[in-house]
Amino acid sequence: MPVKFTISTIKFLSPQQRMIRLSVVIITYNEERNIGRCLESVHSIADDIVVLDSMSTDKTEDICKAHGARFVQHKFEGHIEQKNRAINHALYPHILSLDADEALDETLTESIRKVKEDWKHDGYTMNRLTNYCGKWIYHCGWYPDRKLRLWDSRKGRWGGENPHDRFELTEKDASTAHLEGNILHYSYYTLNDHYRQVEYFTTILARTQFNNGKRAPWLVMVISPFVKFLRDYFIKLGILDGRAGFTISRISAYATYLKYRKIRQLQQSKNKRA
Protein backbone atom coordinates (compact mmCIF):
# COMPACT_ATOMS: atom_id res chain seq x y z
CA MET A 1 0.00 0.00 0.00
CA PRO A 2 1.47 3.42 -0.96
CA VAL A 3 2.48 5.74 1.88
CA LYS A 4 0.34 8.88 2.22
CA PHE A 5 2.02 12.06 3.42
CA THR A 6 0.15 14.83 5.21
CA ILE A 7 1.26 18.45 5.51
CA SER A 8 2.31 17.80 9.11
CA THR A 9 4.57 14.90 8.15
CA ILE A 10 6.23 16.40 5.06
CA LYS A 11 8.42 18.69 7.20
CA PHE A 12 10.00 15.63 8.80
CA LEU A 13 11.11 14.11 5.50
CA SER A 14 14.80 14.01 4.73
CA PRO A 15 16.13 16.28 1.94
CA GLN A 16 16.45 13.19 -0.27
CA GLN A 17 12.76 12.35 0.29
CA ARG A 18 11.62 15.94 -0.40
CA MET A 19 13.77 16.31 -3.51
CA ILE A 20 11.85 16.39 -6.79
CA ARG A 21 12.70 13.89 -9.53
CA LEU A 22 14.07 15.47 -12.70
CA SER A 23 13.82 14.28 -16.29
CA VAL A 24 16.40 15.60 -18.75
CA VAL A 25 14.97 15.72 -22.27
CA ILE A 26 17.08 16.08 -25.43
CA ILE A 27 16.24 15.88 -29.14
CA THR A 28 18.89 14.70 -31.59
CA TYR A 29 19.77 14.03 -35.19
CA ASN A 30 23.29 12.83 -36.06
CA GLU A 31 24.84 14.32 -32.92
CA GLU A 32 27.69 11.88 -32.28
CA ARG A 33 30.08 14.83 -32.04
CA ASN A 34 28.19 16.49 -29.19
CA ILE A 35 25.79 14.20 -27.36
CA GLY A 36 28.35 12.49 -25.10
CA ARG A 37 29.47 15.80 -23.59
CA CYS A 38 25.85 16.82 -23.03
CA LEU A 39 24.93 13.58 -21.27
CA GLU A 40 28.02 13.60 -19.07
CA SER A 41 27.16 17.09 -17.83
CA VAL A 42 23.72 16.07 -16.49
CA HIS A 43 24.44 12.68 -14.89
CA SER A 44 24.76 14.07 -11.36
CA ILE A 45 21.37 15.84 -11.39
CA ALA A 46 19.24 13.66 -13.71
CA ASP A 47 16.85 11.01 -12.39
CA ASP A 48 15.79 10.19 -15.93
CA ILE A 49 17.33 10.99 -19.33
CA VAL A 50 15.32 10.59 -22.50
CA VAL A 51 16.61 11.28 -26.01
CA LEU A 52 14.08 11.68 -28.82
CA ASP A 53 15.98 11.08 -32.03
CA SER A 54 15.01 11.92 -35.62
CA MET A 55 16.35 8.73 -37.26
CA SER A 56 20.09 9.40 -36.88
CA THR A 57 22.43 7.45 -39.15
CA ASP A 58 25.63 7.98 -37.13
CA LYS A 59 26.64 6.69 -33.68
CA THR A 60 24.21 8.86 -31.71
CA GLU A 61 22.15 5.90 -30.54
CA ASP A 62 25.17 3.90 -29.34
CA ILE A 63 26.54 6.88 -27.38
CA CYS A 64 23.18 7.61 -25.75
CA LYS A 65 22.68 4.03 -24.63
CA ALA A 66 26.26 3.85 -23.35
CA HIS A 67 25.42 6.79 -21.08
CA GLY A 68 22.26 5.15 -19.78
CA ALA A 69 19.78 7.36 -21.64
CA ARG A 70 16.46 6.02 -22.88
CA PHE A 71 16.55 6.33 -26.67
CA VAL A 72 13.34 6.86 -28.64
CA GLN A 73 12.97 7.62 -32.34
CA HIS A 74 10.34 9.57 -34.26
CA LYS A 75 10.37 11.25 -37.64
CA PHE A 76 11.21 14.96 -37.39
CA GLU A 77 8.16 17.17 -37.96
CA GLY A 78 9.49 20.48 -36.62
CA HIS A 79 11.52 21.69 -33.64
CA ILE A 80 8.48 22.75 -31.61
CA GLU A 81 6.57 19.60 -32.43
CA GLN A 82 9.53 17.35 -31.62
CA LYS A 83 10.25 19.00 -28.28
CA ASN A 84 6.62 18.79 -27.19
CA ARG A 85 6.58 15.14 -28.20
CA ALA A 86 9.77 14.48 -26.24
CA ILE A 87 8.12 15.68 -23.02
CA ASN A 88 5.57 12.87 -23.35
CA HIS A 89 8.39 10.34 -22.98
CA ALA A 90 9.72 11.86 -19.74
CA LEU A 91 9.12 9.90 -16.54
CA TYR A 92 8.71 13.00 -14.37
CA PRO A 93 6.88 16.32 -14.89
CA HIS A 94 9.85 18.44 -13.82
CA ILE A 95 11.94 18.85 -16.97
CA LEU A 96 15.38 20.13 -17.90
CA SER A 97 15.50 20.59 -21.67
CA LEU A 98 18.82 20.76 -23.50
CA ASP A 99 19.99 20.62 -27.08
CA ALA A 100 22.58 18.01 -27.97
CA ASP A 101 25.27 20.66 -28.53
CA GLU A 102 24.79 22.09 -25.03
CA ALA A 103 26.18 21.15 -21.62
CA LEU A 104 25.92 22.49 -18.06
CA ASP A 105 28.83 24.21 -16.37
CA GLU A 106 29.61 23.33 -12.74
CA THR A 107 27.93 26.43 -11.32
CA LEU A 108 24.66 25.76 -13.14
CA THR A 109 24.79 22.09 -12.16
CA GLU A 110 25.00 23.10 -8.51
CA SER A 111 22.19 25.65 -8.95
CA ILE A 112 19.91 22.96 -10.38
CA ARG A 113 20.82 20.58 -7.58
CA LYS A 114 19.69 23.19 -5.03
CA VAL A 115 16.44 23.77 -6.93
CA LYS A 116 15.71 20.04 -6.84
CA GLU A 117 15.94 20.21 -3.05
CA ASP A 118 13.66 23.24 -2.78
CA TRP A 119 11.48 23.74 -5.86
CA LYS A 120 9.66 27.07 -5.42
CA HIS A 121 8.76 28.31 -8.92
CA ASP A 122 7.08 27.05 -12.07
CA GLY A 123 10.16 27.61 -14.20
CA TYR A 124 13.80 28.64 -14.02
CA THR A 125 15.84 30.63 -16.51
CA MET A 126 19.57 30.41 -17.12
CA ASN A 127 22.17 32.10 -19.31
CA ARG A 128 23.63 30.43 -22.38
CA LEU A 129 27.26 31.05 -23.32
CA THR A 130 28.20 30.12 -26.89
CA ASN A 131 31.50 28.75 -28.13
CA TYR A 132 32.13 29.82 -31.72
CA CYS A 133 34.98 28.05 -33.52
CA GLY A 134 36.84 27.72 -30.21
CA LYS A 135 36.10 31.20 -28.79
CA TRP A 136 33.55 32.08 -26.12
CA ILE A 137 31.31 34.91 -27.31
CA TYR A 138 30.15 37.53 -24.78
CA HIS A 139 28.67 40.11 -27.16
CA CYS A 140 26.97 40.28 -30.61
CA GLY A 141 23.65 39.79 -28.79
CA TRP A 142 24.72 36.19 -28.08
CA TYR A 143 25.15 36.59 -24.31
CA PRO A 144 23.60 36.29 -21.79
CA ASP A 145 20.97 34.74 -24.14
CA ARG A 146 18.65 33.91 -21.23
CA LYS A 147 16.68 30.66 -21.69
CA LEU A 148 13.78 29.07 -19.82
CA ARG A 149 14.95 25.46 -19.74
CA LEU A 150 13.93 24.08 -16.33
CA TRP A 151 10.21 23.89 -15.63
CA ASP A 152 7.17 22.00 -14.50
CA SER A 153 5.85 20.60 -17.78
CA ARG A 154 2.28 20.72 -16.46
CA LYS A 155 2.47 24.53 -16.50
CA GLY A 156 3.18 25.15 -20.20
CA ARG A 157 4.39 23.86 -23.54
CA TRP A 158 6.83 24.61 -26.35
CA GLY A 159 5.77 27.41 -28.72
CA GLY A 160 7.42 30.14 -30.75
CA GLU A 161 8.15 30.05 -34.44
CA ASN A 162 10.13 27.23 -36.04
CA PRO A 163 13.07 26.90 -35.85
CA HIS A 164 13.20 29.42 -32.97
CA ASP A 165 11.29 27.50 -30.32
CA ARG A 166 10.75 28.57 -26.72
CA PHE A 167 8.98 27.07 -23.75
CA GLU A 168 5.97 29.15 -22.69
CA LEU A 169 4.41 29.02 -19.24
CA THR A 170 0.69 29.26 -19.89
CA GLU A 171 -0.69 30.05 -16.44
CA LYS A 172 -1.21 33.74 -15.74
CA ASP A 173 0.31 33.58 -12.26
CA ALA A 174 3.26 31.40 -13.26
CA SER A 175 6.47 32.37 -11.46
CA THR A 176 10.09 32.11 -12.58
CA ALA A 177 13.52 32.62 -11.07
CA HIS A 178 16.98 32.95 -12.59
CA LEU A 179 19.80 30.50 -11.83
CA GLU A 180 23.51 31.18 -11.59
CA GLY A 181 25.77 29.46 -14.10
CA ASN A 182 25.72 28.88 -17.84
CA ILE A 183 24.53 26.47 -20.43
CA LEU A 184 27.64 25.96 -22.54
CA HIS A 185 26.63 26.01 -26.19
CA TYR A 186 29.11 24.48 -28.63
CA SER A 187 27.51 25.99 -31.71
CA TYR A 188 29.89 25.88 -34.65
CA TYR A 189 33.27 24.23 -35.06
CA THR A 190 33.98 25.76 -38.49
CA LEU A 191 32.67 28.55 -40.70
CA ASN A 192 31.18 25.91 -42.98
CA ASP A 193 29.12 24.65 -40.03
CA HIS A 194 27.76 28.16 -39.56
CA TYR A 195 26.89 28.65 -43.23
CA ARG A 196 25.16 25.25 -43.40
CA GLN A 197 23.07 26.11 -40.37
CA VAL A 198 22.17 29.50 -41.85
CA GLU A 199 20.99 27.82 -45.04
CA TYR A 200 18.95 25.28 -43.08
CA PHE A 201 17.40 27.67 -40.55
CA THR A 202 16.55 30.43 -43.03
CA THR A 203 14.67 27.93 -45.19
CA ILE A 204 12.54 26.83 -42.23
CA LEU A 205 12.08 30.38 -40.90
CA ALA A 206 11.18 31.82 -44.30
CA ARG A 207 8.52 29.17 -44.85
CA THR A 208 7.10 29.62 -41.35
CA GLN A 209 6.96 33.41 -41.56
CA PHE A 210 5.55 33.36 -45.10
CA ASN A 211 2.77 31.01 -43.98
CA ASN A 212 2.10 33.44 -41.12
CA GLY A 213 1.61 36.31 -43.56
CA LYS A 214 5.05 37.93 -43.58
CA ARG A 215 6.22 39.43 -46.88
CA ALA A 216 9.56 40.80 -48.09
CA PRO A 217 9.43 44.14 -49.92
CA TRP A 218 12.58 44.83 -51.91
CA LEU A 219 13.61 47.75 -49.69
CA VAL A 220 13.30 45.67 -46.52
CA MET A 221 15.38 42.88 -48.06
CA VAL A 222 18.17 45.36 -48.87
CA ILE A 223 18.18 47.50 -45.72
CA SER A 224 17.57 44.88 -43.01
CA PRO A 225 20.98 43.15 -43.35
CA PHE A 226 22.81 46.46 -42.85
CA VAL A 227 20.70 47.25 -39.78
CA LYS A 228 21.39 43.78 -38.42
CA PHE A 229 25.16 44.15 -38.85
CA LEU A 230 25.26 47.61 -37.26
CA ARG A 231 23.20 46.42 -34.30
CA ASP A 232 25.23 43.27 -33.61
CA TYR A 233 28.71 44.65 -34.27
CA PHE A 234 28.41 48.12 -32.76
CA ILE A 235 25.31 48.42 -30.55
CA LYS A 236 25.62 44.86 -29.20
CA LEU A 237 29.42 45.33 -28.98
CA GLY A 238 30.41 42.45 -31.25
CA ILE A 239 33.52 44.52 -31.95
CA LEU A 240 34.78 43.48 -28.50
CA ASP A 241 34.78 39.82 -29.56
CA GLY A 242 37.50 40.55 -32.12
CA ARG A 243 37.61 38.72 -35.41
CA ALA A 244 34.97 36.24 -34.28
CA GLY A 245 32.61 39.13 -33.47
CA PHE A 246 33.03 40.58 -36.95
CA THR A 247 32.47 37.18 -38.57
CA ILE A 248 29.36 36.48 -36.52
CA SER A 249 27.90 39.92 -37.26
CA ARG A 250 28.64 39.56 -40.96
CA ILE A 251 27.09 36.09 -41.27
CA SER A 252 24.09 37.14 -39.18
CA ALA A 253 23.52 40.01 -41.59
CA TYR A 254 23.77 37.58 -44.49
CA ALA A 255 21.25 35.28 -42.78
CA THR A 256 18.83 38.20 -42.50
CA TYR A 257 19.18 38.90 -46.21
CA LEU A 258 18.81 35.23 -47.08
CA LYS A 259 15.64 34.87 -45.03
CA TYR A 260 13.98 37.80 -46.79
CA ARG A 261 15.17 36.59 -50.18
CA LYS A 262 13.59 33.19 -49.55
CA ILE A 263 10.34 34.82 -48.39
CA ARG A 264 10.38 36.89 -51.56
CA GLN A 265 10.92 33.77 -53.67
CA LEU A 266 7.97 32.07 -51.99
CA GLN A 267 5.90 35.18 -52.63
CA GLN A 268 6.85 35.26 -56.31
CA SER A 269 6.15 31.55 -56.69
CA LYS A 270 2.71 32.00 -55.18
CA ASN A 271 1.96 34.93 -57.50
CA LYS A 272 2.89 32.84 -60.55
CA ARG A 273 0.51 30.08 -59.52
CA ALA A 274 -2.34 32.53 -58.91
N, C-alpha and C positions, 0 to 999 in steps of 0.2 A: 504494500500500500504506500503511495507517495506521501512524503512528509509535507504537512501544511504549515506555513510560517505565518504568524500574526505580526502586526506592527510592533507589539511589545517584545517579540522574540528576535526580530531581525537585528536589533542593535547588539545582540550578544553573539552574532555570527562572526567568524574570523574573517579577515580581509580576503582570504582565498575564497570563502563561501559567498561573500558579498560581490566579488568581482564579476563583471559581466563577461560573457563569452563573445569573442570577436571573430567574425569571418572576414578574411582577406579575399577580395574578388579581383581578378585580372582577366582581360581579354587579350588574345594573342593571334598572330598570324606570322609564321616564319620568324620567330624571335629567338633563335638559338644563340645569337650574339649577346642578348640582354637578359633573358628571363632568369638565368641562374643567379645573377647579382641581385635581381629584384626579390627572388624567393629567399635568398640567404638573409636579406635585410629585415624580413618580417617574422622569421622563425621564432624569435623570443617573445613576440606579443600575439601571435596568431593561434587561435584555438581550432581554426578550420581554414584551409586554403583551397579555393576552387578556381580553376583556369577554364574559361570558355574559349575554345579555339575555333578559328575559321578555316579548318581543313589545311593545316600546315603541311608542307612537304619536306621540311628539314628535320632537325633533331629536337624541336621544341617539346614534343610529347615525351621523349625519353628523359630530357632534363627535368621536366615538371614532375614526372613520376619518381625520379631519383631523389627529388627533394620532398617527397611525401604529399604533393598536391593532388587533389582530385582533378582529373582531366576529362572535360566534356567537350564535344564538338557539335557545332551547328553552323550551317551556311551563313555567311556574313550578309546582313540585310541593312546595314547602316550602323554607325557608331552608337547612336542613341538607342536604337532597337536592341543592339547586341548587349549593351551595358545593362539595360533593364532586364533582359532575358537572363543575364548572368546572376542577378540578384536572386532569381527564383531557385537557383541551385545552391545558394548559401544555406548553411545549417542554422545560422543564428541571425536575428534581425539587425544586430549592430554590425555595421559594415565599414571596412576600410577598403577603398577602391584605389587601385594603382594601375598605371599603364606598364607594359612590360619593360619599357626603357627607363623606368623610374626606380628609385630605391630610397629608403629612409636613412637619414644621418643619425648619429648616436643621440643627439639632443632630442630630435623628434621621436625617436623610439622610446626614450625615457618619458617624454610628455604623454605619449599614448598609453604607456604602462600606468601612469598615474590616473589618467582618465578612466581606464578600465576599473580601477579601484574605487573611483568616486565619480560616476557618470552623472552630470548635472544638467546637460543641455541636449537639445535635439540634434545638433550638428557641431562640428569643429572644423575650423579653417586652418590652413597652414601655408607657409610660403613655399614656392618652388624655385629652385636655383638651377639654371641650365648650363650644361657643359657643351660648348660649341667647338668642335674640332680640337679638343684638348684644353680649352680655356673657359673658365667660369665667367659668365656674363652677368654684370650687376646693373646694367643700364639698357638702353634701346627699348625700354618698356617691357623688358623680359624679367625684371625682378622688382618687387617681391613676387609678382604673379600669384596672388593669393588664391587658393583653391579650397573648396568645400569637399573634403574627401573622406571624412569620418562622420557617420551619421546613423541614426535610427531609421532603417529603411521603411518602417511603417509610417513615417512622417513626410514622405515625398517620393520623387521619382526623377529619373534623368529626363532632361528637356534640352532646350537650346535649338541650335540650327546646325545640322550636319555639315561639316565634320566637327564643328565647335560645340561639343556637348557640355552640359553642366548639370549638376544635381540641384534640384529645386525643392526646398522645403515648402510644402503646400498648406500647412496650417498657419493661420493668421498670427497666432501667438507663439510661433516657433522661436526658440532661442538658440543662439550660437555663441561660441567663444573661440578665441584664437590661440593656437599652440605654438610654443617655442620650437625652433628647429626647422629643417628644410627637407622637402622632397628633393632629392638629387636627380635631375633630369638629364640623361645622356642622349641628347637629341640627334646630333649629326656628327659622324666621324670624319666625313669628307665633304667638300663642296658639292660633289655629285649627289651625295645623299640628300643634301638640302634642295638641290634643283629637282630631284625626282619627287620629293615630298611636295614641293610647290606645285608641280604639274598635277600630282594626284589630288591634293586638297583643293586646288582652284577649280578643278573639274567638278568635284562634288559640290563645292560651295556655290559655284555659278549655277548649276542645275537647281539646287535648293532655293537660292534667292530668286531665280527666274520664275520658278513655280510659285513662289510667294508674291509675285508681282513686281519684282525689282527690274528696272531697265537700265541701259547704259548709254546715255547720250554721248555723242562724240567728245564734247568738251569735258565731261566728267572723266571719260576714259583717259584723256590726255593730262588733265590737271591733277587728278587724284594721286598718281604715283609720285609727283614732285612734292605734294603736301605730305604724303606718307614719309618720304625720305627726310624732309626738313624736320618733321616732328620727332622721328626716331633718333636721328643723328645729332640734332642740336637741342631741341626742347627736352627730349628724354635722355639726353647726355650720352648717346652712343659713342660720341667722340672720345669719351673717357675709357672706352673699352679697346682703344687702339685700332689696329688693322681689322680685328674681328668685328668691332663695332661698325666700321665702315662697310664691311662685307655684308653683315646682317641687314643694315639699313638699306643697302643697295638692292639686295635680293628681295627684301620685304616690299620695296617700292615696285620691283618687277612683278611680284606676286599680285600686287594690287592692280597693276595694268593688265596682267594676264586674266585675272578674274573678270574684269569689266569687258575685256575682249571676248571672252567665252560667253558672257551674258549677251553681248551684242551679236555674236554668231548664232546663238539660240533664237534671238529675236528675229534676225534676218531669215533664218530657216523657217520660222513659224509664219512670217509674212509671205514667203514664197508658196507655202502650202495653202495659204488662205485664198 
